[in-house]
Amino acid sequence: ANPRTRRVAMEMLSKLSLQGGDSCTFFMLDAAFVRKFSGKNLPFFQELRDKFTADEPLVEVALDYADVVKGTHIETTLAVSHRWMQLDDPDPDGEQLKALKGFLNSPNGKKIERVWIDSACMPQDHPKGSRSAEDTASFKGMLKEVNRLYLGTTVLILLDMSYVSRFWTQFESWLAMQFATPDGLKPAKATENQRHHIVCIQNAASQAELYTKALVDNWADKTPDQAHAFLSKPDVTVTNKSDKDGQLPKIKALDATVKGAFGEIARQQQDELTAREAA
């Protein structure tokens, strides 16, 4: 190939490796920080960012749908699905942090390098009205794309008695029990693609087997349409109705989103091959 063709081809390759496509950047906690954290419960995001600068507990991770469907982050990244015990405090007695640290120190959690949990990884508005405009915009951007985390990482479900009545927790559970294929989402239960772990906490701990089985039986085999129908019902509660309104249409579209991501990967591979041949 002549020098100009080669230069154009190399530029194509560099663009392909740099572009995030539909990338969304999330903040995550360094798992080593969580493992050694000695407080009763994790601080909110703003406190971690502004007051724990010496520890550098937060890392930025760009996640695009190609990463999600390829499972790039499953081995090293953990997303936590949990219920906020109080409107302004997810973990007042520290039970959730205790369960999280227990998992991270277990054989299943020892390879985890990063942890995503909403309260510590997204800017919070507590006390109400205290969140800056910039932080609010960041929060909204991440919230829209949170399904990527529960589809593309290992998921720790902290199951308490009220977990199964909430919109977000059930949505997260369903996502955690699926895996992405070129034909859309398929159940991951009892396959090598299973990546969820359930730890029963609070009053659910005394009947852990019963509650675990009920959650898996309810969500593992649901199609996107079935999940959409279930989560649309009025007995599935949510603090901010706009969250439910914003996420429900995405559930029906998830199969198409996943298929599109696989198509994009195939196109990128073809473009890289073309660029290499030209070079």
Protein Blocks (a to p, Z undefined) as FASTA:
>chain_A
ZZklmmmmmmmmmmmmmpgojaccdddddfklmmmpcbfbdcdfklmmmmmmmnomaccd
dddfklmmnommmmmpccdddddfbfklcblnommmmmmmmmmmmmklmmpmbdcdfklm
cccdddehiacfklmmmmmmmmmmmmmmmmmcccdddddfklmmpfklmmmmmmmmpccd
fkbcadfehpakbcbdcddehjllmmmmmmmmmmmmmmmmpcfklmmmmmmpmklccfbl
mlmmmmmmmmmmmmmmmmmmmmmmmmmmmmmmmmmmmZZ
